[in-house]
Amino acid sequence: MRFIGNIEAKIDAKGRAFLPATFRKTLQTSGEETLIMRKDVFQHCLVLYPMSTWDAMVDNLHSRLSRWNKRDQMIFRQFVSNLVSITLDGNGRFLIPRQYLEWAGINDQQVRFIGMDDCVEIWSAGNDEAEMSPEEFSKALEEVMEKNEE
């Protein structure tokens, strides 16, 4: 399952958004019905994970943490507690809770859905944090690719 693309969309006054058709098709093809929405760990955007992807991430994290370590338990609790389970309605819409919209800086009705391979990010359409400048991107990509060839 791969989500690709950068699609601008609108949310309504109640905070409902249509998942873009290309992403809905990817979900349907893979037989997924439930998505998990959480705040991104690194940036002010929201992330939608298909349930199978979410389960794999949680299993991976849980296997790296000790139930008997206080810090590990706090990490796990914070990772799994601040999320929303989403099922699309018959029209392909879902509700984004108000506090999530505020956290992501989505103050107007313009959003951007970005396919990130196994998940979909939701950004405020005016947020330029989502991308590097072309110069930064080419330099970072060059460094990453050189590192992997060594």
Order of alpha helices (4+ residues) and beta strands (2+ residues): beta-beta-alpha-beta-beta-alpha-alpha-beta-beta-alpha-beta-beta-alpha
